């Protein structure tokens, strides 16, 4: 089962990442109304900036916008292992 971001609804009950008991987005229309460019900016520089790449990836797939994964999920470059 995918690991979606779980916001603190006590602090912000209207969080756009809020999900119901069946893991369905409560404010799905918020996300679907965003253009691709706005969605990329929202996840990279806005309210989604602190999410992990995996959380961003599962969110995009859930929205049917998986074509944006490469623009949103920056590839992590690991340093070479030292011997």
Sine and cosine of phi, psi and omega as CSV:
sin_phi,cos_phi,sin_psi,cos_psi,sin_omega,cos_omega
0.00,0.00,0.73,-0.69,-0.03,-1.00
-0.90,0.43,0.52,-0.86,0.03,-1.00
-0.99,-0.14,0.98,-0.21,0.05,-1.00
-1.00,0.08,0.40,-0.91,0.10,-0.99
-0.90,0.44,0.70,-0.71,0.01,-1.00
-0.90,-0.43,0.99,-0.16,-0.04,-1.00
-0.95,0.30,0.33,-0.95,0.09,-1.00
-0.99,0.14,0.99,-0.16,-0.06,-1.00
-0.97,0.25,-0.23,0.97,0.10,-0.99
-0.93,0.36,-0.58,0.82,0.02,-1.00
-0.99,0.17,-0.68,0.73,-0.05,-1.00
-0.64,-0.77,1.00,0.01,-0.04,-1.00
-0.92,0.40,-0.30,0.96,0.00,-1.00
-0.99,-0.16,0.33,0.94,-0.01,-1.00
-0.83,0.55,0.75,-0.66,-0.01,-1.00
-0.91,0.42,-0.26,0.97,0.03,-1.00
-1.00,0.01,-0.01,1.00,-0.05,-1.00
-0.88,0.47,0.64,-0.77,0.01,-1.00
-0.79,-0.61,0.42,-0.91,0.02,-1.00
-1.00,0.05,-0.14,-0.99,-0.05,-1.00
-0.90,0.44,-0.38,0.93,0.00,-1.00
-0.99,-0.14,0.25,0.97,0.02,-1.00
0.91,0.40,0.43,0.90,0.05,-1.00
-0.99,-0.12,0.68,-0.74,0.02,-1.00
-0.86,0.51,0.76,-0.65,0.03,-1.00
-0.97,0.24,-0.66,0.75,-0.02,-1.00
-0.96,-0.27,0.76,0.65,-0.04,-1.00
-0.84,0.55,-0.61,0.79,-0.03,-1.00
-0.89,0.45,-0.50,0.87,0.06,-1.00
-0.83,0.56,-0.73,0.68,-0.06,-1.00
-0.96,0.27,-0.64,0.77,-0.04,-1.00
-0.94,0.34,-0.41,0.91,0.02,-1.00
-0.98,0.20,-0.24,0.97,0.01,-1.00
-0.98,0.20,0.64,-0.76,0.12,-0.99
-0.95,0.32,0.22,-0.98,0.03,-1.00
-0.85,0.53,-0.69,0.72,-0.01,-1.00
-0.89,0.46,-0.70,0.72,0.01,-1.00
-0.91,0.41,-0.61,0.79,0.01,-1.00
-0.91,0.40,-0.67,0.74,0.05,-1.00
-0.87,0.48,-0.72,0.69,0.02,-1.00
-0.90,0.44,-0.65,0.76,-0.01,-1.00
-0.89,0.45,-0.64,0.77,-0.03,-1.00
-0.99,0.12,-0.38,0.93,-0.01,-1.00
-0.99,-0.10,-0.58,0.81,-0.09,-1.00
-0.82,-0.57,-0.19,0.98,-0.06,-1.00
-0.96,-0.27,-0.70,-0.72,-0.11,-0.99
-0.91,0.41,-0.30,0.95,0.00,-1.00
-0.99,-0.17,0.10,1.00,-0.09,-1.00
-0.88,0.48,-0.51,0.86,-0.05,-1.00
-1.00,-0.01,0.04,1.00,0.04,-1.00
-0.97,0.25,0.44,-0.90,0.09,-1.00
-0.96,0.26,0.30,-0.95,0.05,-1.00
-0.86,0.52,-0.62,0.78,0.00,-1.00
-0.90,0.43,-0.66,0.75,0.03,-1.00
-0.91,0.42,-0.66,0.75,0.04,-1.00
-0.90,0.43,-0.69,0.73,-0.01,-1.00
-0.87,0.49,-0.75,0.66,-0.02,-1.00
-0.91,0.41,-0.56,0.83,0.04,-1.00
-0.91,0.41,-0.71,0.70,0.01,-1.00
-0.90,0.43,-0.66,0.75,0.03,-1.00
-0.89,0.46,-0.68,0.74,0.02,-1.00
-0.88,0.48,-0.57,0.82,0.01,-1.00
-0.99,0.14,-0.12,0.99,-0.05,-1.00
0.97,0.25,0.40,0.91,-0.02,-1.00
-0.89,-0.46,0.61,0.80,-0.04,-1.00
-0.91,0.42,-0.22,0.98,0.08,-1.00
-0.93,0.36,-0.16,0.99,0.00,-1.00
-0.99,-0.13,-0.02,1.00,-0.09,-1.00
-0.83,0.56,-0.70,0.71,-0.03,-1.00
-0.90,0.43,-0.48,0.88,0.01,-1.00
-0.99,0.15,-0.46,0.89,-0.08,-1.00
-1.00,-0.07,-0.68,0.73,-0.08,-1.00
-1.00,-0.07,0.98,-0.19,0.03,-1.00
-0.93,0.38,0.66,-0.75,-0.02,-1.00
-0.96,0.27,0.79,-0.62,0.01,-1.00
-0.99,0.13,0.82,-0.58,-0.01,-1.00
-0.98,-0.22,0.86,-0.51,0.00,-1.00
-1.00,-0.04,0.64,-0.77,0.05,-1.00
-0.93,0.36,0.44,-0.90,0.01,-1.00
-0.90,0.43,0.56,-0.83,0.03,-1.00
-0.94,0.33,0.71,-0.70,0.06,-1.00
-1.00,0.01,0.58,-0.82,-0.08,-1.00
-0.99,0.12,0.00,0.00,0.00,0.00
